[in-house]
């Protein structure tokens, strides 16, 4: 594996540069030791996933409800409509697993697969790029519990793992016949596309960056046959995903394009370490950047040139990318994690001594253990909250209609998110919950026609304003629309206080998650004082 990248770092007569340095650092480990370390660290980072009833990832309850519907083939409220959507990683993997085990365990195993794909892809890419098995890419484990993961963008992260592995195979097969290279790279590109469109974009940009240097050399020398061959081999893998995107996903062209403040770009880089304890997370980020900076300044961090160019392309796109684009949120938020993983995969340090390497390795392992311990503490607190909330969900009758009310400020990161918690009533009570992610252009689950209009009429923020807020203009249509529901769940990041209302009967009450029965009466059009 990786024979094509083991050549000496001598200039190519046509200006191309092999992706490997001939003399790289002495600190290295054999394949068995590196993968042994991978296995131990995988067990460590997986502990929080199986020590709680529900991982407190922001979108996770919504995803879990969709997995239930896919496994059941839909229900009276939702239909399953498969299509070539670029957002299907979890949707294709978890429902088949759920036939063999409980849905919650199957979904947790998918999270383990994300960790394995990302860390394993980083290790393999580093091996192919540098020609040696190294412990260095195990730093990827420090980046697994990032802010994007805590938001629950799981399909994207799975796709990033596939993209790293696909890039490794692209380089490893460089010296092989074009047929096998096109076949393997086309499968990798398709896997990235079906995982998530942003992961496919990352993969395509990395391939572009890798091929840019030799392609420019061939262009400068006027070697048109070589340039044409390189372009054809590299571009073929992108043809089918591009055709699927243009032919089957036209709805993505709708939606606003907006930018946040440019200085926000620097803050988003911190998202790779931003978890629950700001002081500790900043310290981890500073230590990580300090290690990279020290190795760079002392010229002890060797980066493979072609992957370095790919990293430069990714960083440039990150600076240019908007935060909201074509119906997708946090477009630029996603790239820093992928960028840092690519940095680790494409580099090889040369420490002053073996003792220095051991000290740094022990320090990195200690930081990882502390990070996992802090995550475990927060997730145990979340487990107590979620266990209580699940008791409220289980009080509902089957086939009920459950509306959701929350303020706009609730759609924000908190350690124990509950905004999408009501969606679990779909999996546990076969309920109708209008906030389920069911966009035809993004998910293979859609609302059946009678219930699409019902969902539009009961927007969570309008219901919150009508019953909890103070805006009288919101007291009409949302309240009338609520008469078509059986229950309503109120949730916020702060304690919820719902004023007394003759149209609502208390059913379940926790500080930040409450359920009320909807009183079916023509007079229920407003709020009592």
Secondary structure, DSSP 8 states (H G I E B T S, - for coil): --GGG-S-----TTS---SS-SS--S----HHHHHHHHHHHHHHHHHHHHSSSS---TTHHHHHHHHHHHHHT--SSEEE-----S--HHHHHHHHHHTTS-HHHHHHHHHHHHHHHHHHHHHHHHHHHHSS--SGGGGGGGGSS-HHHHHT-HHHHHHHHHHHHHHHHHHHTTTS-HHHHHHHHHHHHHHHHHH-HHHHHHHHHHHHHHHHHHHHHHHHHT-HHHHHHHHHHHHHHHHHHHHHHHHH-GGGG-S-EE---TTHHHHHHGGGT-SS-HHHHHHHHHHHHHHHHHHHHTT-EEE-HHHHHHHHHHHHHHHH--SEETTEE-TGGGHHHHHHHHHHHTEEE--SSHHHHHHHHHHHHHHHHHHHHHHHHHHHHHHHHHHHHHHHHTTS-TT-EEEEE--GGGSS--TT--TTGGGHHHHHH--EETTS---TTT-SEEE-HHHHHHHHHS-HHHHHHHHTS--GGGSSHHHHHGGG-SEEEEE-SS-------TTEEEEEE-SSEEEEEE---TT-SS---
